Amino acid sequence: MIKSIRKVHAGEIWLDSHTTAAVIRQFVANDEAPMAAAPVQATAPRAERERSRSASASARIVALVAQGFKNKEMAEKMFISEQTVKNHLHNIFDKLGVSDRLELALYAIHNNLHTGR
C-alpha cells in the first residue's frame, strides 16, 4: 500500500492487478501466438544449456507477464514452481531496471517481446 502511494505521489501510474491484466490483454488481444522455446543443443556444455534454458524461461515469463498472467498461472503453463517464477521475475526486474509487472509489461510491448517469439 505504501509503495503504491509513493508511486502515485511521484507522478507514476498505479493500477490494481485486475486492471493491469485487462489493459495488457487488450494490447495483445489479437496477437496471441503459441510460444516456442529456443532450441537447446545436446552437445553444448551443461552450463551453456542451463543458461539457454534459463534465458528461454525468462523470455517466456516476460511474454506471459505482458499478456496479463499471474505467477501461479505462469507456473502451471511452464510446469515449474511458483517460487521459480518469482525468482525469474526478480532477476528480470534487476536486469531490465524495472520495478513492477506493469513496467515489465510495457517494456515487453515496447520491445515487441510480448508474443514470446
C-alpha positions as CSV (number, residue, x, y, z in Angstrom):
1,M,0.0,0.0,0.0
2,I,2.8,2.4,1.0
3,K,4.7,1.6,-2.3
4,S,1.5,2.4,-4.3
5,I,1.0,5.7,-2.5
6,R,4.6,6.7,-3.1
7,K,4.4,5.8,-6.8
8,V,1.2,8.0,-7.2
9,H,2.8,10.8,-5.2
10,A,5.9,10.6,-7.6
11,G,3.6,11.0,-10.6
12,E,3.6,7.4,-11.6
13,I,0.5,5.4,-12.5
14,W,-0.8,2.8,-10.2
15,L,-3.3,0.1,-11.3
16,D,-4.5,-2.9,-9.4
17,S,-3.7,-6.3,-10.7
18,H,-7.0,-6.9,-12.4
19,T,-6.9,-3.6,-14.2
20,T,-3.3,-4.1,-15.2
21,A,-4.2,-7.6,-16.6
22,A,-7.1,-6.1,-18.6
23,V,-5.0,-3.4,-20.1
24,I,-2.2,-5.7,-21.1
25,R,-4.7,-8.3,-22.5
26,Q,-6.2,-5.5,-24.6
27,F,-2.8,-4.7,-26.0
28,V,-2.2,-8.2,-27.1
29,A,-5.7,-9.4,-27.8
30,N,-5.1,-10.0,-31.5
31,D,-1.5,-11.2,-31.1
32,E,-1.9,-14.5,-29.2
33,A,0.6,-16.9,-30.7
34,P,2.0,-20.2,-29.3
35,M,5.3,-19.7,-27.6
36,A,8.2,-21.7,-28.8
37,A,11.1,-22.3,-26.6
38,A,14.6,-21.7,-28.0
39,P,16.2,-24.9,-29.1
40,V,19.0,-26.2,-26.8
41,Q,21.6,-28.5,-28.4
42,A,22.5,-31.6,-26.5
43,T,26.2,-31.2,-27.5
44,A,26.6,-27.8,-25.8
45,P,28.3,-27.8,-22.4
46,R,26.0,-28.2,-19.5
47,A,26.5,-24.7,-18.2
48,E,25.6,-23.3,-21.6
49,R,22.5,-25.4,-21.8
50,E,21.4,-24.2,-18.4
51,R,21.9,-20.6,-19.4
52,S,20.0,-21.1,-22.6
53,R,17.1,-22.8,-20.7
54,S,17.1,-20.0,-18.1
55,A,17.1,-17.3,-20.8
56,S,14.3,-19.1,-22.7
57,A,12.2,-19.4,-19.5
58,S,12.8,-15.7,-18.7
59,A,11.7,-14.7,-22.2
60,R,8.6,-16.7,-21.8
61,I,7.9,-15.2,-18.4
62,V,8.3,-11.7,-19.8
63,A,5.8,-12.6,-22.6
64,L,3.3,-14.1,-20.1
65,V,3.5,-11.1,-17.8
66,A,2.8,-8.9,-20.8
67,Q,-0.2,-11.0,-21.6
68,G,-1.6,-10.5,-18.0
69,F,-0.9,-13.9,-16.5
70,K,-0.3,-14.2,-12.7
71,N,2.6,-16.1,-11.2
72,K,0.5,-19.2,-10.4
73,E,-0.8,-19.3,-13.9
74,M,2.7,-18.9,-15.4
75,A,4.0,-21.7,-13.2
76,E,1.2,-24.0,-14.3
77,K,1.8,-23.2,-18.0
78,M,5.5,-23.7,-17.7
79,F,5.5,-26.8,-15.4
80,I,7.7,-25.0,-12.8
81,S,7.0,-23.9,-9.3
82,E,5.5,-20.5,-8.4
83,Q,8.7,-19.8,-6.5
84,T,10.8,-20.4,-9.6
85,V,8.6,-17.9,-11.5
86,K,9.2,-15.3,-8.6
87,N,12.9,-15.9,-8.8
88,H,12.9,-15.3,-12.6
89,L,10.8,-12.2,-12.2
90,H,13.2,-10.8,-9.5
91,N,16.2,-11.4,-11.8
92,I,14.3,-9.9,-14.8
93,F,13.4,-6.8,-12.9
94,D,17.0,-6.3,-11.9
95,K,18.4,-6.9,-15.4
96,L,15.9,-4.7,-17.1
97,G,15.8,-2.0,-14.5
98,V,12.0,-2.2,-14.0
99,S,10.3,-2.1,-10.6
100,D,7.0,-3.8,-11.2
101,R,4.9,-6.0,-13.5
102,L,3.3,-3.1,-15.3
103,E,6.7,-1.6,-16.2
104,L,7.9,-5.0,-17.3
105,A,4.7,-5.5,-19.5
106,L,5.1,-2.1,-21.1
107,Y,8.8,-2.7,-21.7
108,A,7.9,-6.1,-23.3
109,I,5.2,-4.5,-25.5
110,H,7.5,-1.6,-26.5
111,N,10.3,-4.0,-27.4
112,N,7.9,-6.5,-29.1
113,L,8.7,-9.2,-26.6
114,H,5.0,-9.8,-25.6
115,T,4.4,-12.6,-28.0
116,G,7.2,-14.9,-26.9
117,R,8.7,-15.2,-30.4
